[in-house]
Amino acid sequence: MIITELREALFTFTKSEKKHQKDPKAGLKLYESFETKKIDNHDVYIFKFDQQKKKIANPYSFNPKLEIVKHARYSMIPFHIHDYIEMNYVYSGTCIAVVQDRKIMLKQGDICIMDTNVPHTIYDVEENDIVINFLMKKNYFTASMLSRLSSNSIISDFLLEAISHDQKHQRFILFHCQKSLKLTDLVESLLCEYYDPSFCTTDVIEAYMVLIFAELLYSYQNEQSSYTSLSNKTRILAILQFIEENYQTCSLDLVAKEFSFHPNYLSRFIKQTTGKTFKQLLQEQKLNKANFLLITTQESIEKILEDVGYQNHGFFNKIFKERYGTTPKKYRKQKQMELA
């Protein structure tokens, strides 16, 4: 499939869209058999991955852990949660997302990733509004994929918490990528591969997904730093990159010397621009790296502590448990079972 064929297919009305256009409530009967759950005194529907798979009945589906589907225009979707991770990409036009009682206008290029148990719905999807939904089972994110995302702390943090059974799954994250032509190209290339599979489709799509997540991180970092001046933006990104690359050994004094700052000024600057202290940033980076090593390698916990720059086993266990709710040993065993 080539890009022009993809674009024509996406904008062509399906039978269900024509039906929804005449009567937006026509599809609501489908959800009457779904389970419901009371959240904040409201009944919300529970969407399960296997149910969605059957409902979509996509003849091109090749991966039992991933489903990609165009959101049906003009349809009414009840407030719901789901047992899978969902990524909504606005390919064209706009739509309204209501997430945890917060109304969000999503524009072309925007992406919203939602964890399980996040009450939400999407509406106002009309003729020129094309929204692509990526539905991903938790075990879609293999150790191999996670390891390739290890440097993308925002994305990898979100996904690691999303696939964990011991976290509160009430998170969502927004990416405003209207200026990213690269993201559009990546999504279109992925969709062409998805709807017209080749010999290595599974691997190709996984690679595209990693590239998409990397582009989201780039856009997110640019957006977050846009609130500072251009010079501050450049400096804080360089400082954060230095911390990420030298987290095993770096100290506040070392970073200050590297960037010709007084340590006290650097400490205030980091707190002002990131909202976190140098100590918090360094500890988060070490925990992120330890997390990935626990999941993606067979190294001993003692060796992992050494690799990330911790000497005190008891202190590491304490801060690890504070963040992940269990010990490194139990965490590794649990993750290996989940990703098996």
C-alpha positions in Angstrom: 0.0 0.0 0.0 1.3 3.5 -0.8 0.5 6.7 1.1 -2.1 8.0 -1.4 -4.0 4.7 -1.1 -3.8 4.9 2.7 -5.1 8.5 2.8 -8.0 7.6 0.4 -8.9 4.6 2.6 -8.9 6.6 5.8 -11.2 9.3 4.5 -13.6 6.8 2.8 -16.8 6.3 4.9 -17.3 2.8 6.2 -20.7 1.2 6.5 -20.8 1.8 10.2 -19.8 5.4 9.8 -22.6 6.0 7.4 -25.0 4.4 9.9 -23.6 6.6 12.7 -23.9 9.7 10.6 -27.6 9.1 10.2 -28.1 8.0 13.9 -25.1 8.5 16.3 -26.8 6.4 18.9 -27.2 3.4 16.6 -24.2 1.6 18.0 -24.8 2.1 21.7 -26.7 -1.3 21.9 -23.4 -3.0 21.3 -22.2 -2.0 24.8 -25.2 -3.3 26.7 -23.5 -6.6 27.3 -20.3 -5.1 28.6 -19.4 -5.1 32.3 -19.6 -1.9 34.2 -17.7 -0.5 37.2 -18.6 2.4 39.5 -16.0 5.1 39.6 -16.6 8.3 41.6 -20.3 7.4 41.8 -20.6 6.9 38.0 -21.0 3.7 36.1 -18.4 3.3 33.4 -18.1 0.5 30.9 -15.2 -1.9 30.9 -13.7 -2.4 27.4 -11.6 -5.6 27.2 -9.0 -6.2 24.5 -10.4 -9.5 23.4 -13.9 -8.0 23.0 -12.5 -5.2 20.9 -10.6 -7.6 18.8 -13.8 -9.5 18.0 -15.7 -6.4 17.4 -13.2 -5.0 15.0 -12.7 -8.3 13.1 -9.8 -6.8 11.2 -8.8 -9.2 8.3 -5.2 -7.7 8.4 -4.7 -8.4 12.1 -1.5 -10.4 12.6 -0.4 -9.6 16.1 -2.7 -10.9 19.0 -1.3 -8.2 21.3 -1.8 -5.1 19.0 -4.8 -3.7 17.2 -4.9 -0.5 15.2 -8.3 0.9 14.1 -9.7 4.1 12.8 -12.2 5.7 15.3 -15.7 5.5 13.8 -16.7 9.0 12.8 -20.1 10.3 14.2 -20.2 7.4 16.7 -21.2 7.8 20.3 -18.9 6.0 22.7 -19.9 5.7 26.4 -17.6 6.7 29.2 -15.3 3.7 29.7 -12.1 2.2 31.0 -10.1 -0.7 29.5 -7.7 -3.5 30.3 -5.2 -2.4 27.7 -3.1 0.6 26.9 -4.6 2.9 24.3 -2.9 5.6 22.2 -5.2 8.0 20.2 -3.5 9.9 17.3 -5.4 12.7 15.6 -4.4 12.2 12.0 -6.7 14.9 10.6 -9.0 17.5 12.0 -9.9 17.7 15.7 -11.9 15.9 18.4 -12.9 16.3 22.0 -11.5 13.9 24.6 -13.0 13.7 28.1 -10.4 12.2 30.4 -11.1 11.9 34.1 -13.7 14.7 33.9 -11.2 16.9 32.1 -12.3 18.1 28.6 -9.4 18.3 26.1 -9.4 19.6 22.6 -7.2 17.4 20.5 -5.9 18.8 17.2 -4.2 17.3 14.2 -0.9 15.8 15.3 -1.9 15.4 19.0 -1.5 12.1 20.8 -3.0 10.9 24.0 -1.8 7.7 25.7 -4.0 6.3 28.4 -3.3 3.7 31.0 -5.9 1.1 32.2 -8.6 2.3 34.5 -8.6 5.9 33.1 -12.3 6.9 32.6 -12.6 8.6 29.2 -14.5 9.0 26.0 -14.0 10.8 22.6 -16.7 12.7 20.7 -17.2 15.3 18.0 -15.4 13.1 15.4 -17.0 14.3 12.2 -16.3 14.1 8.4 -12.8 15.6 8.3 -11.7 14.2 11.6 -9.6 11.1 11.4 -8.5 9.5 14.7 -6.3 6.4 14.8 -6.6 4.2 17.9 -3.7 2.0 18.9 -4.8 -0.8 21.3 -1.9 -2.5 23.0 -2.1 -5.4 25.5 0.3 -5.0 28.4 2.5 -7.8 27.3 2.9 -6.2 23.8 5.8 -4.3 25.4 8.5 -6.9 25.4 11.8 -6.7 27.2 13.4 -6.1 23.9 11.2 -3.1 23.1 11.5 -1.7 26.6 15.3 -1.9 26.4 15.3 0.1 23.2 13.3 2.8 25.0 15.5 2.8 28.1 16.9 6.3 27.4 13.5 7.8 26.9 12.7 8.3 30.6 9.2 9.9 30.2 7.9 7.2 27.8 9.7 4.3 29.4 8.5 5.4 32.9 4.9 5.6 31.7 5.0 2.2 30.0 6.7 0.4 32.9 4.1 1.6 35.3 1.3 0.8 32.8 2.4 -2.9 32.5 2.9 -3.3 36.2 0.3 -4.9 38.4 1.4 -3.1 41.5 0.8 0.5 40.3 -2.3 2.6 40.4 -3.4 2.8 36.8 -4.9 6.2 36.5 -2.4 8.0 34.3 -2.6 9.6 30.9 -0.1 11.7 29.0 -0.6 14.2 26.2 1.7 15.1 23.4 1.2 18.1 21.2 3.0 17.3 18.0 1.3 19.6 15.4 4.7 20.7 14.1 6.2 17.2 13.7 6.1 16.2 10.1 8.3 13.2 11.0 5.5 11.8 13.3 3.0 11.9 10.4 5.5 10.1 8.1 6.1 7.4 10.8 2.4 6.8 11.5 1.6 6.7 7.8 4.4 4.2 7.1 3.3 2.1 10.0 -0.3 2.0 8.8 0.8 1.1 5.3 2.7 -1.8 6.7 -0.2 -2.8 9.0 -2.8 -2.8 6.3 -0.6 -4.4 3.7 1.7 -6.8 5.7 5.1 -7.9 4.4 7.3 -10.8 5.4 8.7 -9.1 8.5 5.6 -7.0 9.4 5.8 -7.7 13.2 9.4 -6.6 13.5 8.9 -3.6 11.2 5.9 -2.3 13.1 7.7 -2.7 16.5 10.5 -0.7 15.1 8.1 2.0 13.9 6.5 2.1 17.3 9.9 2.7 19.0 10.6 5.5 16.5 7.2 7.0 17.2 7.7 7.0 21.0 11.2 8.6 20.5 9.6 11.4 18.4 6.9 11.9 21.1 9.6 12.3 23.7 11.4 14.8 21.5 8.2 16.9 21.1 7.4 16.6 24.8 10.8 17.8 25.9 10.6 20.8 23.5 7.1 21.7 24.8 8.2 21.4 28.4 11.2 23.6 27.9 9.4 26.2 25.8 8.4 28.0 29.0 12.0 29.0 29.6 14.1 31.4 27.5 15.9 29.9 24.5 19.3 30.1 26.3 17.8 28.4 29.4 16.2 25.8 27.3 19.5 24.9 25.6 21.3 24.8 28.9 18.9 22.7 30.8 18.6 20.1 28.0 22.4 19.9 27.9 22.6 19.5 31.7 19.9 16.8 31.7 21.7 14.9 28.9 25.0 15.1 30.9 23.3 13.7 34.0 21.7 10.9 32.0 25.1 10.0 30.4 27.2 10.3 33.6 24.7 9.2 36.3 27.0 6.6 37.8 29.6 9.1 38.9 28.3 12.6 38.6 27.8 15.0 41.5 26.4 18.5 41.7 30.0 19.9 41.9 31.0 17.9 38.9 28.1 19.1 36.8 28.6 22.7 38.0 32.3 22.5 36.9 31.4 21.0 33.5 29.0 23.9 32.8 31.0 26.7 34.6 28.3 27.3 37.2 28.6 27.8 40.9 27.0 24.7 42.6 24.5 26.8 44.5 23.4 28.6 41.3 23.1 25.3 39.4 21.0 23.8 42.2 18.5 26.7 42.0 18.5 26.6 38.2 17.7 22.9 38.0 14.9 23.3 40.6 13.4 26.3 38.8 13.4 24.8 35.3 12.5 21.2 36.1 10.6 21.4 39.4 13.0 18.8 40.9 16.2 18.9 42.8 19.5 17.6 41.4 19.4 14.8 43.9 15.9 13.8 42.7 16.9 13.8 39.0 20.0 11.7 39.7 18.1 9.2 41.8 15.3 8.9 39.2 17.9 8.2 36.5 19.6 5.6 38.6 16.3 3.9 39.4 15.2 4.0 35.7 18.4 2.3 34.7 18.3 -0.3 37.5 14.6 -1.0 36.5 15.6 -1.7 32.9 18.6 -3.8 33.9 16.4 -5.9 36.2 13.9 -6.6 33.4 16.1 -6.9 30.4 19.3 -8.6 31.7 20.2 -11.6 33.9 22.8 -9.6 35.9 22.8 -10.1 39.6 21.2 -7.4 41.7 24.6 -6.7 43.3 26.1 -6.1 39.8 23.2 -3.8 38.8 23.8 -1.8 42.0 27.4 -1.4 41.0 26.5 -0.5 37.4 24.2 2.3 38.4 26.5 3.7 41.1 25.0 2.5 44.4 27.2 1.0 47.1 24.7 0.7 49.9 22.4 -2.3 49.2 20.0 -1.5 52.1 19.5 2.1 50.9 18.9 1.0 47.3 16.3 -1.5 48.5 14.6 1.2 50.5 14.3 3.8 47.7 13.4 1.1 45.1 10.6 -0.1 47.3 9.3 3.4 47.9 9.0 3.9 44.1 7.9 0.5 42.9 6.2 -0.9 46.0 8.4 -4.1 46.3 12.0 -5.3 46.5 14.2 -5.5 43.4 14.3 -9.3 43.6 10.5 -9.6 43.8 10.1 -6.9 41.1 12.3 -8.8 38.7 10.5 -12.1 39.2 7.1 -10.4 38.7 8.2 -8.6 35.5 9.7 -11.8 34.1 6.4 -13.6 34.6 4.4 -10.7 33.1 6.6 -10.5 30.0 6.8 -14.3 29.5 
